[in-house]
């Protein structure tokens, strides 16, 4: 640690200041240098994600959607629809329409989120204004699919960078707390209004193609945020839990958490103690997990559900050597 540039920088500052600074221990300086290094690496990573998101979203808009007056869902869709109706420049509309959502995001999420979102939205406006993207195709199906793909990739990358290019989810989070509806339900309602307006003001054909654009974008956002490996939480209740645990840890290379619980069936009142196994696997390992568990205990009870915001623990499976 003492050989790192950040540590040497703090140490040099300490020697130059002298006096009180000399009482700072090497441990404290090393801890500060680690924190600074981690923060710098995080900022660089987030800046790269935001920059790639801006470029991708700009390409999806300029290269596919704008030349054909297609729209998307959310704030981006409102901006595109307003541009088609009024003729105002899209970069200005994207900034202006996102302002209320960004203000709401300050109170709902935090200052860091707002700063990154402002940078991302202004960056997208500048990219749309100054970068000359090529028009790729005139085929409407390709425009809707790939326009949505690049726009969704841009939105997903910006989320990975800690900001947003579209403030719709911020409003959905706020209203979800007030109404009890899920974020997905609220976003769906917003988009129904947007596409219905597009069908009335533009044409039903453009509205239908725009719905396809939205579906492509939303799936791409999920793919970019969650990654290739979608994680699945697996709960297993079995009388042969030890054999299943060994299979998961030794053959599949996954971690297992054991809960103590009670189990019963039907009208039986005599509940029995049981051990409940919990593990996290990838979507591609579902079939292997089910077959392996059923081969050990055909009567095993298995529950699977998608897992999001996975942090810490042994996420990547260990590799075991064959004997």
Buried (B, 14 or more C-beta within 10 A) or exposed (E): EEEEEBBEEBBEEBEEEEEEEEEBEEEEBBEBBBEBBEEEEEEEEBBEBBBBBBBBBBBBBBBBBBBBBBBBBBBBBBBBBBBBEEEEEBBBBBBEBBEEBBEBBBEBBEEEBBBBBBBBBBBBBBBBEEEEBEEBBEEBEEBBBBBBBBBBBBBBBBBBBBBBBBBBBBBBBBBBEEEEBEBEBBBBEBBEEBBEBBBEEBEEEBBBBBBBBBBBBBEBBBBBBBEEBBBBBBBBBBBBBEBBBEBBBEEBBBBBEEEEEEBEEEEEEEEEEBBBBBBBBBBEBBEEBBEBBEEBBEEBBBEBEEBEEEEEEEEEBEEEEEE
